[in-house]
Each structure stands twice: as C-alpha cells, then as structure tokens.
Amino acid sequence: MQNETSTITKGDMIVEKEMHSNNKSKLVRERDFYRAKMNELKGRIKTLEYDNAELIKRDQVLSKRVEEITSLRSFKQKRKVN
C-alpha cells in the first residue's frame, strides 16, 4: 500500500511537467506583455517631455513679448497724459 501512494507514474510526471511548462510560458508571456507596455510608456514619456520643453520655451518667448508690448503701451499712455 505504501508503494501505491508514494509511487509517481511516468504519466503523472509528464502532466506535472506540462503544467510547469504552461505556468512558465504564461509567466513569460505576461512578462513580455509588461515589458512591451513599459517600452511604449517610456516612448510616450519622451514625447511628452519634448512637448513640455517646447511649451516652456514658447511660454518664455510669449511672456517676453507681452512685457515688451505692455511697457510700450504704458509709455505711450504716459506721453499722451503729459
């Protein structure tokens, strides 16, 4: 009776190996999926960083222009009052 409970047949070993390889392949697929997602998101981050840098530069240029225009208008208004 002990032999029956402790004995593992070749069929059981094959099933166990198949289950292990199925679990392993599922993990590999899941890992690859998340790696692909991570690479996709890294690319998106680079694009957003570039866009942000362009917007910062544009904001600086426009702010400078607004200051110049404002100072010209205030100068013209002061001349008219005098």
C-alpha positions as CSV (number, residue, x, y, z in Angstrom):
1,M,0.0,0.0,0.0
2,Q,2.8,2.4,0.7
3,N,4.1,1.8,-2.8
4,E,0.8,2.9,-4.3
5,T,0.7,6.3,-2.5
6,S,4.3,7.2,-2.9
7,T,4.8,5.9,-6.4
8,I,4.7,8.6,-9.2
9,T,4.0,7.2,-12.6
10,K,5.5,8.5,-15.8
11,G,2.1,9.8,-16.8
12,D,1.9,11.9,-13.6
13,M,5.4,13.3,-14.3
14,I,4.5,14.3,-17.8
15,V,1.4,16.0,-16.6
16,E,3.3,17.8,-13.9
17,K,6.0,18.9,-16.4
18,E,3.3,20.1,-18.8
19,M,1.7,22.1,-16.0
20,H,5.0,23.6,-15.0
21,S,5.8,24.5,-18.7
22,N,2.3,26.0,-19.1
23,N,2.8,28.1,-16.0
24,K,6.3,29.1,-17.1
25,S,5.0,30.1,-20.6
26,K,2.2,32.1,-19.1
27,L,4.7,34.0,-16.9
28,V,7.0,34.6,-19.9
29,R,4.0,35.9,-21.9
30,E,2.9,38.2,-19.0
31,R,6.5,39.4,-18.5
32,D,6.8,40.2,-22.2
33,F,3.5,42.0,-22.2
34,Y,4.5,44.2,-19.4
35,R,7.9,44.9,-20.9
36,A,6.2,46.0,-24.2
37,K,3.9,48.2,-22.2
38,M,6.8,49.7,-20.3
39,N,8.7,50.4,-23.5
40,E,5.6,52.0,-25.0
41,L,5.1,54.2,-21.9
42,K,8.8,55.2,-22.0
43,G,8.4,56.4,-25.5
44,R,5.3,58.3,-24.5
45,I,7.2,59.9,-21.7
46,K,9.9,61.1,-24.0
47,T,7.4,62.6,-26.4
48,L,5.6,64.4,-23.5
49,E,9.0,65.7,-22.1
50,Y,9.9,67.1,-25.6
51,D,6.4,68.7,-25.9
52,N,6.7,70.2,-22.5
53,A,10.2,71.7,-23.2
54,E,8.8,73.3,-26.4
55,L,5.8,74.7,-24.5
56,I,8.1,76.1,-21.8
57,K,10.3,77.8,-24.4
58,R,7.2,79.2,-26.2
59,D,5.8,80.5,-22.9
60,Q,9.1,82.3,-22.2
61,V,9.1,83.9,-25.6
62,L,5.5,85.0,-25.4
63,S,5.9,86.3,-21.9
64,K,8.8,88.4,-23.0
65,R,6.7,89.8,-25.9
66,V,3.8,90.6,-23.6
67,E,6.1,92.5,-21.3
68,E,7.5,94.5,-24.2
69,I,4.1,95.3,-25.6
70,T,2.8,96.3,-22.1
71,S,5.8,98.6,-21.5
72,L,5.3,100.3,-24.9
73,R,1.6,100.9,-24.2
74,S,2.3,102.3,-20.8
75,F,5.0,104.6,-22.3
76,K,2.6,105.8,-25.0
77,Q,-0.2,106.4,-22.4
78,K,2.2,108.5,-20.2
79,R,3.1,110.7,-23.2
80,K,-0.5,111.4,-24.0
81,V,-1.3,112.4,-20.5
82,N,1.5,115.0,-20.3
